[in-house]
């Protein structure tokens, strides 16, 4: 598996650290209902198909990456910088 | 405070095996430049004094003994010259945190190929490129300083490990080529 880091270019899987679903980017407000927090912390989809998750380029540019990939075909259709994404 | 004597991690040692030479090199002061959001213009102006600019990703540039190396998003290392005061960036001295190894010779690329998960052949990794990657499990910065020359920056704490890894790769390569040593 190889990821194309927007800064470093195409790199081997071993340079990256997997964090989890992109849900971690949508942190609820401090005053949000408990259900929202429960959802944020614990509830995850397990899609057969396109999924988006967070990877850390720890052996490269040290940037967080938002990777769009397909769990069925293993196609990686997008890699973007979390720091420069449009909310 | 008295003037202290700076010592390098590997005391400038050198080894040559077959077609590859490994040596510790002194690149002078190393200064990190981390650009604040919105600080790019001020930094560009400040670096102009040296005839340099913030490097493109995966690249480095040199001018009159000063070198600027891409180290990440909005971050670069300035080496070879004294730190300069810059508006718009966090400027920190990193000199004693790093060790720089030079791997030179026609076989250098083959020795590094045993450790680095990147294609370092001249065709795809020309002079002027600088990448952050791994050598085995060590984080390193690899600079293509010449057709047959690389410079490898490692954390000073990893200097001996890096030396050992590269030296071992060189020995394997030399053994394959039938070099007697």
HADDOCK unambig.tbl for C-alpha pairs under 7 A between the chains (distance, minus, plus):
assign (segid A and resid 7 and name CA) (segid B and resid 57 and name CA) 6.09 0.50 0.50
assign (segid A and resid 8 and name CA) (segid B and resid 57 and name CA) 6.80 0.50 0.50
assign (segid A and resid 8 and name CA) (segid B and resid 58 and name CA) 6.42 0.50 0.50
assign (segid A and resid 12 and name CA) (segid B and resid 117 and name CA) 6.63 0.50 0.50
assign (segid A and resid 59 and name CA) (segid B and resid 132 and name CA) 6.82 0.50 0.50
assign (segid A and resid 59 and name CA) (segid B and resid 133 and name CA) 5.26 0.50 0.50
assign (segid A and resid 59 and name CA) (segid B and resid 134 and name CA) 6.03 0.50 0.50
assign (segid A and resid 59 and name CA) (segid B and resid 139 and name CA) 5.70 0.50 0.50
assign (segid A and resid 60 and name CA) (segid B and resid 132 and name CA) 4.80 0.50 0.50
assign (segid A and resid 60 and name CA) (segid B and resid 133 and name CA) 5.09 0.50 0.50
assign (segid A and resid 61 and name CA) (segid B and resid 71 and name CA) 6.95 0.50 0.50
assign (segid A and resid 61 and name CA) (segid B and resid 72 and name CA) 4.74 0.50 0.50
assign (segid A and resid 61 and name CA) (segid B and resid 73 and name CA) 6.87 0.50 0.50
assign (segid A and resid 61 and name CA) (segid B and resid 132 and name CA) 6.56 0.50 0.50
